[in-house]
């Protein structure tokens, strides 16, 4: 496992999100955790630093991700339409 993969998996754990998630869900989770662990409420600012670092890492990965619009990738992202097309009678 590469170092980048390990860092991303740790960031996902810190943000308490799964590996299959949308950008909207990531942002929503970040805001929830930011409210919960804000230094004004939560005594330890170390947790907020981890959350911010993890969010930045995931956001940078998403911003620099190269999208693939080939048929196989589209079917992975939209499994319901692929499934319906495959088993059409």
PEURWO-V615068 format. One record per residue. N is the residue number from 1. RES is the residue in three letters. PHI is phi in whole degrees, -180 to 180 (999 if undefined). Layout:
BEGIN
n=N res=RES phi=PHI
n=N res=RES phi=PHI
END
This chain:
BEGIN
n=1 res=UNK phi=999
n=2 res=UNK phi=-76
n=3 res=UNK phi=-63
n=4 res=UNK phi=-65
n=5 res=UNK phi=-63
n=6 res=UNK phi=-61
n=7 res=UNK phi=-63
n=8 res=UNK phi=-67
n=9 res=UNK phi=-63
n=10 res=UNK phi=-65
n=11 res=UNK phi=-63
n=12 res=UNK phi=-62
n=13 res=UNK phi=-64
n=14 res=UNK phi=-63
n=15 res=UNK phi=-81
n=16 res=UNK phi=57
n=17 res=UNK phi=-126
n=18 res=UNK phi=-86
n=19 res=UNK phi=-79
n=20 res=UNK phi=-114
n=21 res=UNK phi=-149
n=22 res=UNK phi=-91
n=23 res=UNK phi=-62
n=24 res=UNK phi=-60
n=25 res=UNK phi=-67
n=26 res=UNK phi=-64
n=27 res=UNK phi=-62
n=28 res=UNK phi=-62
n=29 res=UNK phi=-65
n=30 res=UNK phi=-60
n=31 res=UNK phi=-66
n=32 res=UNK phi=-62
n=33 res=UNK phi=-68
n=34 res=UNK phi=-64
n=35 res=UNK phi=-67
n=36 res=UNK phi=-68
n=37 res=UNK phi=-108
n=38 res=UNK phi=-60
n=39 res=UNK phi=-56
n=40 res=UNK phi=-72
n=41 res=UNK phi=-102
n=42 res=UNK phi=-96
n=43 res=UNK phi=-57
n=44 res=UNK phi=-96
n=45 res=UNK phi=-81
n=46 res=UNK phi=-63
n=47 res=UNK phi=-64
n=48 res=UNK phi=-67
n=49 res=UNK phi=-63
n=50 res=UNK phi=-62
n=51 res=UNK phi=-63
n=52 res=UNK phi=-63
n=53 res=UNK phi=-64
n=54 res=UNK phi=-65
n=55 res=UNK phi=-63
n=56 res=UNK phi=-62
n=57 res=UNK phi=-62
n=58 res=UNK phi=-65
n=59 res=UNK phi=-63
n=60 res=UNK phi=-62
n=61 res=UNK phi=-61
n=62 res=UNK phi=-65
n=63 res=UNK phi=-64
n=64 res=UNK phi=-101
n=65 res=UNK phi=-71
n=66 res=UNK phi=-94
n=67 res=UNK phi=-81
n=68 res=UNK phi=-116
n=69 res=UNK phi=-111
n=70 res=UNK phi=-79
n=71 res=UNK phi=-59
n=72 res=UNK phi=-62
n=73 res=UNK phi=-68
n=74 res=UNK phi=-62
n=75 res=UNK phi=-65
n=76 res=UNK phi=-67
n=77 res=UNK phi=-78
n=78 res=UNK phi=-127
n=79 res=UNK phi=-65
n=80 res=UNK phi=-66
n=81 res=UNK phi=-68
n=82 res=UNK phi=-65
n=83 res=UNK phi=-63
n=84 res=UNK phi=-64
n=85 res=UNK phi=-69
n=86 res=UNK phi=-68
n=87 res=UNK phi=-111
n=88 res=UNK phi=-72
n=89 res=UNK phi=-100
END
